[in-house]
Amino acid sequence: MEISVPYLGEVEEVTLVRWLKGPGQWVEAGEAVAEVEADKAVFVIEAPAAGRIAQVLVPQGEKTRPGAAIGRLEPP
């Protein structure tokens, strides 16, 4: 399952500020896993389901866009 950047109105690009959870760590559905910045505001990315962070696709400091996958979640 993918962890994706939500659509944030008219925002076309975000910067992944930091990962709050890393590969191998367990997360619950709705738990904060990363933070992105857009237009000088920081938004929290939440896990879409419970599972283990399997892979980070976008490293800290990199730019991406709303709707893009930033990581992968391995189900329980």
C-alpha positions as CSV (number, residue, x, y, z in Angstrom):
1,M,0.0,0.0,0.0
2,E,1.3,3.5,-0.9
3,I,1.7,6.4,1.5
4,S,0.8,9.4,-0.7
5,V,0.7,13.2,-0.4
6,P,-2.9,14.4,-0.1
7,Y,-4.3,17.0,-2.5
8,L,-3.9,20.4,-0.8
9,G,-6.2,22.7,-2.8
10,E,-4.3,24.5,-5.6
11,V,-0.8,23.4,-4.3
12,E,1.2,21.9,-7.2
13,E,4.5,21.1,-5.4
14,V,5.5,20.2,-1.8
15,T,8.8,19.6,-0.1
16,L,9.1,16.5,2.2
17,V,10.4,18.2,5.4
18,R,11.0,15.1,7.4
19,W,10.0,11.5,8.0
20,L,8.5,10.9,11.5
21,K,8.7,7.1,11.1
22,G,11.3,5.1,9.2
23,P,11.6,1.8,7.4
24,G,10.8,-1.2,9.6
25,Q,8.7,0.9,12.1
26,W,5.1,-0.1,12.9
27,V,2.4,2.5,12.4
28,E,-1.3,2.6,13.1
29,A,-3.9,3.9,10.6
30,G,-4.1,7.7,10.9
31,E,-0.7,8.0,12.6
32,A,1.6,10.8,11.5
33,V,4.4,9.4,9.3
34,A,5.9,12.5,7.5
35,E,5.6,16.2,7.2
36,V,5.5,18.2,3.9
37,E,5.7,21.9,3.4
38,A,3.8,23.9,0.8
39,D,3.4,27.7,0.6
40,K,5.3,28.1,4.0
41,A,2.8,25.8,5.8
42,V,3.6,22.4,7.1
43,F,1.2,19.5,6.7
44,V,1.2,16.1,8.3
45,I,1.0,12.9,6.2
46,E,-0.9,10.1,7.9
47,A,-0.6,6.3,7.4
48,P,-3.6,5.1,5.3
49,A,-3.7,1.8,7.3
50,A,-1.9,-0.1,10.0
51,G,1.4,-1.7,8.9
52,R,5.1,-1.5,8.8
53,I,7.0,1.2,6.8
54,A,8.5,-1.0,4.0
55,Q,10.2,1.7,1.8
56,V,10.8,5.4,1.6
57,L,10.4,6.6,-1.9
58,V,11.0,10.4,-1.4
59,P,13.9,11.4,0.9
60,Q,13.8,14.3,3.3
61,G,14.4,17.6,1.5
62,E,13.1,16.4,-1.9
63,K,10.2,18.0,-3.8
64,T,7.2,16.0,-4.9
65,R,3.6,16.7,-5.9
66,P,0.2,16.1,-4.3
67,G,-1.1,12.6,-5.2
68,A,2.5,11.2,-5.5
69,A,3.6,8.2,-3.4
70,I,6.3,9.0,-0.9
71,G,6.6,5.6,0.7
72,R,5.2,2.1,0.9
73,L,3.4,0.4,3.7
74,E,3.6,-3.4,4.3
75,P,0.3,-4.7,5.8
76,P,0.3,-6.7,9.0
